[in-house]
Amino acid sequence: MNLYEIAYLSDEQVQMFTSDFKIVADYFVQMRKNKDYMASEVTIKHVHELLQLMAVMTQDHRFENVYSSDMERRATTMCEVLDRVENRGIEKGIQKGIQKGIIQGEDTILLLMSYLLNNDRTEDAKKATKDKAYREKLLTEVFGEKH
């Protein structure tokens, strides 16, 4: 039995593959050599199976998670797969950023209200709940230009 470490195949050996495994081998060789992967425009023949194999071999389940059955009905490349992985990551980052911004905004308003109430400025607190421009003026007054 011959056992091969995929990442250490030569470029010539990788090119000898005619199945989707060529994409897998190319991925590991590039990652070993360059610590980066530039996807080719080769069409994947068995998308679901390839993505499952990539998920197992890389221990990165994002490959599996981007699969959709429509990928089997049209020409799909690793370039598209990686774009989908990246876009999902960007979308998750945006959602986390939005959530963090909401929490920070709530915390800022709570601090403002606490400050106003602790300084017997009840009328200012009431007005700030209804008048955005006035609330911004108070935020600048209490927290400075950057609030």
Secondary structure, DSSP 8 states (H G I E B T S, - for coil): -----GGG--HHHHHH--STHHHHHHHHHHHHHHSS------B-SSHHHHHHHHHHHHT-THHHHT--GGGGSS--BHHHHHHHHHHHHHHHHHHHHHHHHHHHHHHHHHHHHHHHHHTT-HHHHHHHHH-HHHHHHHHHHHH-S--
